[in-house]
Amino acid sequence: MLLFGPLYHLLEREQRLLTLAEARRVLRPGGLLAAAAINRYSSLFENTANTMLAHPRVQGVVEDILATGCLRNPKAFTTAYFHHPADLAAELREVGFAEPTVYGVEGPAWGLLKAAEDHSGDALSDSRMFEAARVVALMAEPYPELLAASSHLLAIATERA
């Protein structure tokens, strides 16, 4: 089952837990859940890469996201919740999923790649820089502490046996 979207649109923990519990309820026995989330630090890295962090209003928004995990009353994005990787795994466990595995989707070099693309005006998907970012993402995968550097998270879990 794919759960791509709901978790980052639900600001309240109780709402996210209800959504995850319902996903578990309708999951076929032996089924697999893939749940997407936005990383708590993604706004910090994104707004550094695009140079918007230089603006005091953006700094305040990012500081609030870092402190609370919530983006409320946004001007450039949607209302959203930003997870810590460990909290995403804990929410899944709390509703009865077996030990989930959380992955960083883009890996720790995505901000550098984004900055290079934004400031050069070139799409770098065929470049050596893109290939290096891909390799870094694969190399970082076994190190949970590097999850915080990826913009998006993907949790994979099964129902507890």
MDAnalysis code that builds the backbone (N, CA, C; Angstrom):
import MDAnalysis as mda
import numpy as np

u = mda.Universe.empty(483, n_residues=161, atom_resindex=np.repeat(np.arange(161), 3), trajectory=True)
u.add_TopologyAttr("name", ["N", "CA", "C"] * 161)
u.add_TopologyAttr("resid", np.arange(1, 162))
u.add_TopologyAttr("resname", ["MET", "LEU", "LEU", "PHE", "GLY", "PRO", "LEU", "TYR", "HIS", "LEU", "LEU", "GLU", "ARG", "GLU", "GLN", "ARG", "LEU", "LEU", "THR", "LEU", "ALA", "GLU", "ALA", "ARG", "ARG", "VAL", "LEU", "ARG", "PRO", "GLY", "GLY", "LEU", "LEU", "ALA", "ALA", "ALA", "ALA", "ILE", "ASN", "ARG", "TYR", "SER", "SER", "LEU", "PHE", "GLU", "ASN", "THR", "ALA", "ASN", "THR", "MET", "LEU", "ALA", "HIS", "PRO", "ARG", "VAL", "GLN", "GLY", "VAL", "VAL", "GLU", "ASP", "ILE", "LEU", "ALA", "THR", "GLY", "CYS", "LEU", "ARG", "ASN", "PRO", "LYS", "ALA", "PHE", "THR", "THR", "ALA", "TYR", "PHE", "HIS", "HIS", "PRO", "ALA", "ASP", "LEU", "ALA", "ALA", "GLU", "LEU", "ARG", "GLU", "VAL", "GLY", "PHE", "ALA", "GLU", "PRO", "THR", "VAL", "TYR", "GLY", "VAL", "GLU", "GLY", "PRO", "ALA", "TRP", "GLY", "LEU", "LEU", "LYS", "ALA", "ALA", "GLU", "ASP", "HIS", "SER", "GLY", "ASP", "ALA", "LEU", "SER", "ASP", "SER", "ARG", "MET", "PHE", "GLU", "ALA", "ALA", "ARG", "VAL", "VAL", "ALA", "LEU", "MET", "ALA", "GLU", "PRO", "TYR", "PRO", "GLU", "LEU", "LEU", "ALA", "ALA", "SER", "SER", "HIS", "LEU", "LEU", "ALA", "ILE", "ALA", "THR", "GLU", "ARG", "ALA"])
u.atoms.positions = np.array([
    [0.841, -1.162, 0.000],
    [0.000, 0.000, 0.000],
    [0.893, 1.234, 0.000],
    [0.522, 2.205, -0.806],
    [1.249, 3.463, -0.869],
    [0.501, 4.524, -0.082],
    [1.205, 5.200, 0.782],
    [0.661, 6.298, 1.575],
    [1.548, 7.509, 1.284],
    [1.305, 8.108, 0.122],
    [2.125, 9.231, -0.335],
    [1.297, 10.497, -0.266],
    [1.481, 11.288, 0.756],
    [0.795, 12.569, 0.858],
    [0.105, 12.834, 2.165],
    [-0.688, 11.900, 2.668],
    [-1.476, 12.260, 3.850],
    [-0.664, 12.671, 5.070],
    [0.459, 12.020, 5.327],
    [1.172, 12.282, 6.577],
    [1.694, 13.709, 6.673],
    [2.098, 14.283, 5.555],
    [2.629, 15.642, 5.659],
    [1.557, 16.712, 5.541],
    [0.320, 16.320, 5.362],
    [-0.784, 17.288, 5.391],
    [-1.532, 17.260, 6.723],
    [-1.116, 16.408, 7.632],
    [-1.780, 16.273, 8.929],
    [-0.868, 16.828, 10.020],
    [-1.217, 17.996, 10.535],
    [-0.355, 18.669, 11.509],
    [-0.390, 18.017, 12.883],
    [-1.523, 17.432, 13.234],
    [-1.674, 16.864, 14.577],
    [-1.265, 15.397, 14.593],
    [-0.505, 15.023, 15.584],
    [-0.036, 13.634, 15.735],
    [-1.196, 12.646, 15.758],
    [-2.261, 12.993, 16.464],
    [-3.419, 12.099, 16.557],
    [-4.016, 11.822, 15.181],
    [-4.044, 12.830, 14.316],
    [-4.559, 12.634, 12.955],
    [-3.662, 11.679, 12.168],
    [-2.350, 11.836, 12.335],
    [-1.423, 10.949, 11.621],
    [-1.561, 9.512, 12.132],
    [-1.711, 9.355, 13.446],
    [-1.875, 8.012, 14.008],
    [-3.167, 7.362, 13.518],
    [-4.246, 8.119, 13.438],
    [-5.506, 7.572, 12.912],
    [-5.348, 7.136, 11.457],
    [-4.651, 7.932, 10.677],
    [-4.421, 7.598, 9.269],
    [-3.586, 6.334, 9.142],
    [-2.535, 6.241, 9.934],
    [-1.684, 5.045, 9.891],
    [-2.429, 3.806, 10.390],
    [-3.248, 3.967, 11.412],
    [-4.041, 2.837, 11.919],
    [-5.019, 2.357, 10.859],
    [-5.621, 3.282, 10.124],
    [-6.544, 2.886, 9.058],
    [-5.795, 2.193, 7.932],
    [-4.620, 2.669, 7.598],
    [-3.810, 1.996, 6.574],
    [-3.483, 0.573, 7.011],
    [-3.151, 0.412, 8.266],
    [-2.857, -0.935, 8.791],
    [-4.104, -1.815, 8.741],
    [-5.269, -1.245, 9.069],
    [-6.513, -2.013, 9.083],
    [-6.850, -2.559, 7.697],
    [-6.634, -1.758, 6.650],
    [-7.032, -2.190, 5.304],
    [-5.912, -2.899, 4.551],
    [-4.725, -2.949, 5.149],
    [-3.604, -3.624, 4.506],
    [-3.853, -5.128, 4.467],
    [-3.637, -5.709, 3.329],
    [-3.779, -7.153, 3.178],
    [-2.823, -7.881, 4.109],
    [-3.208, -9.008, 4.683],
    [-2.277, -9.770, 5.532],
    [-0.968, -10.037, 4.783],
    [0.129, -9.758, 5.440],
    [1.437, -9.922, 4.813],
    [1.809, -8.770, 3.888],
    [0.928, -7.769, 3.791],
    [1.178, -6.639, 2.891],
    [2.265, -5.711, 3.400],
    [2.675, -4.841, 2.534],
    [3.747, -3.902, 2.802],
    [3.214, -2.479, 2.691],
    [3.578, -1.635, 3.632],
    [3.211, -0.230, 3.595],
    [4.435, 0.587, 3.218],
    [4.268, 1.516, 2.287],
    [5.293, 2.504, 1.950],
    [4.677, 3.863, 2.240],
    [5.229, 4.570, 3.225],
    [4.682, 5.855, 3.653],
    [5.715, 6.959, 3.464],
    [5.306, 8.031, 2.794],
    [6.200, 9.162, 2.531],
    [5.987, 10.260, 3.556],
    [7.073, 10.962, 3.860],
    [7.022, 12.099, 4.774],
    [8.057, 13.123, 4.325],
    [7.865, 14.352, 4.777],
    [8.854, 15.402, 4.534],
    [9.751, 15.483, 5.764],
    [11.030, 15.561, 5.544],
    [12.005, 15.618, 6.626],
    [11.946, 16.970, 7.336],
    [12.128, 16.977, 8.637],
    [12.096, 18.191, 9.450],
    [13.073, 19.257, 8.934],
    [14.203, 18.857, 8.399],
    [15.238, 19.806, 8.004],
    [15.171, 20.206, 6.531],
    [14.215, 19.682, 5.787],
    [14.167, 19.953, 4.341],
    [14.009, 21.434, 4.025],
    [13.210, 22.139, 4.800],
    [13.004, 23.565, 4.540],
    [14.292, 24.357, 4.775],
    [15.058, 23.970, 5.765],
    [16.341, 24.625, 6.026],
    [17.268, 24.458, 4.820],
    [17.394, 23.221, 4.334],
    [18.291, 22.954, 3.216],
    [17.776, 23.568, 1.918],
    [16.478, 23.441, 1.668],
    [15.868, 23.989, 0.450],
    [16.073, 25.503, 0.377],
    [15.796, 26.175, 1.477],
    [15.896, 27.630, 1.478],
    [17.338, 28.122, 1.544],
    [18.263, 27.273, 1.905],
    [19.678, 27.599, 1.768],
    [20.075, 27.481, 0.297],
    [19.678, 26.377, -0.338],
    [20.035, 26.140, -1.739],
    [19.482, 27.220, -2.662],
    [18.255, 27.672, -2.398],
    [17.663, 28.675, -3.288],
    [17.903, 30.112, -2.810],
    [18.711, 30.284, -1.792],
    [19.137, 31.555, -1.199],
    [18.018, 32.336, -0.515],
    [16.842, 31.765, -0.338],
    [15.736, 32.462, 0.321],
    [15.974, 32.618, 1.823],
    [16.868, 31.825, 2.395],
    [17.132, 31.903, 3.828],
    [17.766, 33.243, 4.217],
    [18.196, 34.005, 3.238],
    [18.747, 35.334, 3.512],
    [17.657, 36.325, 3.933],
    [16.388, 36.009, 3.682],
    [15.278, 36.904, 4.020],
    [14.794, 36.637, 5.445],
    [14.680, 37.666, 6.269],
    [14.252, 37.476, 7.662],
    [12.901, 36.760, 7.802],
    [11.924, 37.034, 6.946],
    [10.620, 36.366, 7.051],
    [10.779, 34.864, 6.825],
    [11.582, 34.492, 5.837],
    [11.822, 33.071, 5.559],
    [12.562, 32.439, 6.728],
    [13.525, 33.153, 7.308],
    [14.237, 32.640, 8.470],
    [13.261, 32.309, 9.596],
    [12.290, 33.193, 9.836],
    [11.308, 32.955, 10.888],
    [10.454, 31.734, 10.614],
    [10.037, 31.572, 9.358],
    [9.234, 30.401, 8.990],
    [10.042, 29.123, 9.204],
    [11.282, 29.121, 8.746],
    [12.136, 27.936, 8.878],
    [12.418, 27.642, 10.348],
    [12.688, 28.663, 11.135],
    [12.905, 28.444, 12.573],
    [11.684, 27.809, 13.225],
    [10.478, 28.240, 12.822],
    [9.254, 27.666, 13.375],
    [9.105, 26.199, 12.967],
    [9.420, 25.883, 11.715],
    [9.356, 24.491, 11.257],
    [10.343, 23.635, 12.063],
    [11.552, 24.137, 12.248],
    [12.552, 23.380, 13.004],
    [12.098, 23.133, 14.439],
    [11.453, 24.125, 15.039],
    [11.029, 24.011, 16.439],
    [9.770, 23.175, 16.613],
    [8.808, 23.290, 15.692],
    [7.499, 22.661, 15.897],
    [7.185, 21.538, 14.911],
    [7.870, 21.529, 13.784],
    [7.551, 20.569, 12.732],
    [6.394, 21.003, 11.860],
    [5.796, 22.153, 12.151],
    [4.591, 22.583, 11.434],
    [4.828, 23.837, 10.609],
    [4.271, 23.830, 9.423],
    [4.199, 25.018, 8.588],
    [2.728, 25.391, 8.520],
    [2.393, 26.530, 9.130],
    [1.011, 27.014, 9.151],
    [0.942, 28.326, 8.378],
    [-0.182, 28.564, 7.718],
    [-0.390, 29.803, 6.970],
    [0.748, 30.089, 5.996],
    [1.063, 29.144, 5.140],
    [2.195, 29.325, 4.225],
    [1.869, 30.311, 3.097],
    [2.892, 30.927, 2.552],
    [2.734, 31.797, 1.387],
    [3.211, 31.099, 0.117],
    [4.205, 30.227, 0.231],
    [4.784, 29.620, -0.966],
    [4.645, 28.101, -1.021],
    [4.081, 27.495, 0.015],
    [3.933, 26.040, 0.060],
    [2.626, 25.752, 0.776],
    [2.292, 24.522, 0.931],
    [1.061, 24.135, 1.603],
    [1.271, 24.002, 3.111],
    [0.192, 24.046, 3.867],
    [0.273, 23.697, 5.287],
    [0.846, 22.287, 5.361],
    [1.829, 22.085, 6.236],
    [2.509, 20.789, 6.208],
    [3.123, 20.457, 7.555],
    [3.333, 19.153, 7.738],
    [4.054, 18.633, 8.890],
    [5.372, 18.037, 8.400],
    [6.442, 18.292, 9.143],
    [7.785, 17.839, 8.800],
    [8.268, 16.901, 9.903],
    [8.527, 15.645, 9.554],
    [8.908, 14.607, 10.515],
    [10.404, 14.582, 10.821],
    [10.734, 14.175, 12.028],
    [12.065, 13.642, 12.327],
    [12.005, 12.178, 11.892],
    [13.066, 11.624, 11.317],
    [13.030, 10.223, 10.894],
    [12.610, 9.263, 12.011],
    [13.129, 9.443, 13.210],
    [12.794, 8.547, 14.326],
    [11.324, 8.666, 14.713],
    [10.755, 9.847, 14.597],
    [9.336, 10.032, 14.936],
    [8.422, 9.346, 13.925],
    [8.813, 9.346, 12.657],
    [8.035, 8.631, 11.642],
    [8.011, 7.141, 11.980],
    [9.155, 6.577, 12.296],
    [9.219, 5.161, 12.666],
    [8.403, 4.892, 13.928],
    [8.468, 5.788, 14.900],
    [7.730, 5.602, 16.156],
    [6.221, 5.631, 15.924],
    [5.746, 6.511, 15.063],
    [4.307, 6.559, 14.770],
    [3.848, 5.253, 14.135],
    [4.647, 4.699, 13.246],
    [4.290, 3.425, 12.615],
    [4.250, 2.291, 13.645],
    [5.246, 2.261, 14.511],
    [5.272, 1.216, 15.553],
    [4.072, 1.354, 16.488],
    [3.737, 2.587, 16.824],
    [2.652, 2.817, 17.790],
    [1.310, 2.259, 17.320],
    [1.075, 2.243, 16.014],
    [-0.207, 1.725, 15.522],
    [-0.134, 0.256, 15.128],
    [1.012, -0.394, 15.407],
    [1.073, -1.839, 15.222],
    [1.866, -2.339, 14.042],
    [2.626, -1.480, 13.394],
    [3.489, -1.976, 12.326],
    [4.775, -2.517, 12.929],
    [5.339, -3.531, 12.257],
    [6.622, -4.086, 12.685],
    [7.688, -3.024, 12.483],
    [8.864, -3.274, 12.999],
    [9.957, -2.300, 12.945],
    [10.131, -1.769, 11.521],
    [9.771, -0.520, 11.314],
    [9.888, 0.051, 9.969],
    [11.328, 0.415, 9.625],
    [11.583, 0.465, 8.357],
    [12.855, 0.972, 7.861],
    [12.567, 2.318, 7.216],
    [13.324, 3.334, 7.608],
    [13.144, 4.665, 7.042],
    [14.339, 4.974, 6.156],
    [14.040, 5.431, 4.940],
    [15.063, 5.767, 3.957],
    [15.015, 7.264, 3.664],
    [16.167, 7.827, 3.346],
    [16.231, 9.187, 2.822],
    [16.116, 9.098, 1.314],
    [15.111, 9.730, 0.736],
    [14.844, 9.576, -0.694],
    [15.954, 10.187, -1.554],
    [16.338, 11.421, -1.275],
    [17.309, 12.100, -2.137],
    [18.756, 11.909, -1.697],
    [18.968, 11.619, -0.435],
    [20.324, 11.513, 0.075],
    [20.872, 12.871, 0.479],
    [22.047, 12.883, 1.108],
    [22.567, 14.106, 1.707],
    [23.120, 15.143, 0.733],
    [23.289, 14.835, -0.534],
    [23.868, 15.820, -1.468],
    [22.822, 16.547, -2.301],
    [21.535, 16.286, -2.055],
    [20.506, 16.884, -2.906],
    [20.523, 18.409, -2.865],
    [20.811, 19.004, -1.700],
    [20.827, 20.467, -1.591],
    [21.917, 21.093, -2.450],
    [23.066, 20.439, -2.515],
    [24.141, 20.934, -3.376],
    [23.744, 20.868, -4.841],
    [23.116, 19.771, -5.221],
    [22.659, 19.610, -6.600],
    [21.602, 20.654, -6.936],
    [20.660, 20.875, -6.025],
    [19.618, 21.869, -6.255],
    [20.210, 23.261, -6.398],
    [21.157, 23.597, -5.526],
    [21.794, 24.911, -5.612],
    [22.503, 25.074, -6.958],
    [23.216, 24.053, -7.384],
    [23.915, 24.129, -8.669],
    [22.923, 24.292, -9.819],
    [21.821, 23.555, -9.783],
    [20.806, 23.687, -10.835],
    [20.166, 25.072, -10.810],
    [19.774, 25.531, -9.623],
    [19.110, 26.836, -9.506],
    [20.009, 27.970, -9.971],
    [21.280, 27.901, -9.637],
    [22.168, 29.024, -9.928],
    [22.827, 28.945, -11.303],
    [22.803, 27.772, -11.916],
    [23.351, 27.660, -13.270],
    [22.244, 27.740, -14.316],
    [21.009, 27.439, -13.896],
    [19.905, 27.413, -14.843],
    [19.865, 26.145, -15.674],
    [20.743, 25.205, -15.384],
    [20.807, 23.955, -16.139],
    [20.221, 22.805, -15.340],
    [19.519, 21.919, -16.029],
    [19.116, 20.659, -15.407],
    [20.346, 19.768, -15.422],
    [20.696, 19.223, -14.278],
    [21.945, 18.474, -14.161],
    [21.739, 16.967, -14.116],
    [20.594, 16.491, -14.594],
    [20.287, 15.063, -14.468],
    [21.227, 14.171, -15.265],
    [21.937, 14.706, -16.240],
    [22.899, 13.906, -17.003],
    [24.346, 14.265, -16.672],
    [24.549, 14.951, -15.556],
    [25.880, 15.443, -15.235],
    [26.628, 14.514, -14.273],
    [27.918, 14.750, -14.161],
    [28.733, 14.027, -13.176],
    [28.290, 14.396, -11.765],
    [27.834, 15.634, -11.566],
    [27.374, 16.053, -10.248],
    [26.143, 15.248, -9.832],
    [25.217, 15.024, -10.764],
    [24.035, 14.223, -10.460],
    [24.454, 12.798, -10.109],
    [25.366, 12.240, -10.864],
    [25.838, 10.877, -10.592],
    [26.507, 10.814, -9.224],
    [27.279, 11.827, -8.867],
    [27.914, 11.857, -7.547],
    [26.860, 11.916, -6.446],
    [25.801, 12.712, -6.640],
    [24.724, 12.805, -5.643],
    [24.014, 11.459, -5.490],
    [23.834, 10.743, -6.596],
    [23.212, 9.412, -6.550],
    [24.085, 8.441, -5.756],
    [25.372, 8.467, -6.013],
    [26.301, 7.581, -5.314],
    [26.323, 7.912, -3.820],
    [26.341, 9.201, -3.487],
    [26.338, 9.607, -2.080],
    [25.074, 9.092, -1.388],
    [23.930, 9.182, -2.055],
    [22.677, 8.689, -1.463],
    [22.781, 7.198, -1.152],
    [23.337, 6.433, -2.059],
    [23.494, 4.991, -1.825],
    [24.496, 4.708, -0.706],
    [25.580, 5.460, -0.674],
    [26.593, 5.259, 0.367],
    [26.054, 5.640, 1.744],
    [25.175, 6.629, 1.807],
    [24.640, 7.108, 3.086],
    [23.558, 6.197, 3.652],
    [22.961, 5.376, 2.822],
    [21.802, 4.570, 3.233],
    [22.005, 3.764, 4.516],
    [23.153, 3.146, 4.757],
    [23.300, 2.358, 5.988],
    [23.492, 3.184, 7.264],
    [23.557, 4.500, 7.140],
    [23.859, 5.360, 8.273],
    [22.632, 6.194, 8.656],
    [21.861, 5.743, 9.648],
    [20.614, 6.426, 10.015],
    [20.797, 7.901, 10.363],
    [21.957, 8.262, 10.898],
    [22.159, 9.663, 11.260],
    [22.169, 10.579, 10.041],
    [22.392, 10.033, 8.848],
    [22.378, 10.842, 7.624],
    [20.973, 11.018, 7.035],
    [19.976, 10.354, 7.614],
    [18.602, 10.543, 7.145],
    [18.168, 11.998, 7.245],
    [18.678, 12.696, 8.233],
    [18.283, 14.088, 8.453],
    [18.681, 15.000, 7.305],
    [19.577, 14.572, 6.437],
    [20.028, 15.409, 5.332],
    [19.199, 15.228, 4.069],
    [18.297, 14.277, 4.043],
    [17.459, 14.048, 2.870],
    [16.164, 14.834, 3.003],
    [15.662, 15.363, 1.909],
    [14.457, 16.193, 1.960],
    [13.195, 15.393, 2.261],
    [13.109, 14.216, 1.687],
    [11.930, 13.368, 1.874],
    [12.331, 12.037, 2.479],
    [11.402, 11.468, 3.221],
    [11.613, 10.182, 3.873],
    [10.625, 9.173, 3.316],
    [11.042, 7.933, 3.257],
    [10.162, 6.842, 2.856],
    [10.301, 5.744, 3.895],
    [9.196, 5.441, 4.560],
    [9.180, 4.375, 5.563],
    [8.532, 3.141, 4.962],
    [9.163, 2.010, 5.158],
    [8.640, 0.718, 4.690],
    [8.364, -0.112, 5.936],
    [7.147, -0.664, 6.014],
    [6.778, -1.433, 7.200],
    [5.770, -2.522, 6.837],
    [5.738, -3.544, 7.680],
    [4.728, -4.592, 7.576],
    [3.997, -4.671, 8.913],
    [2.842, -5.323, 8.891],
    [2.090, -5.500, 10.118],
    [2.875, -6.400, 11.060],
    [2.793, -6.110, 12.350],
    [3.450, -6.952, 13.343],
    [2.919, -8.376, 13.274],
    [3.812, -9.331, 13.399],
    [3.393, -10.736, 13.342],
    [2.712, -11.147, 14.619],
])
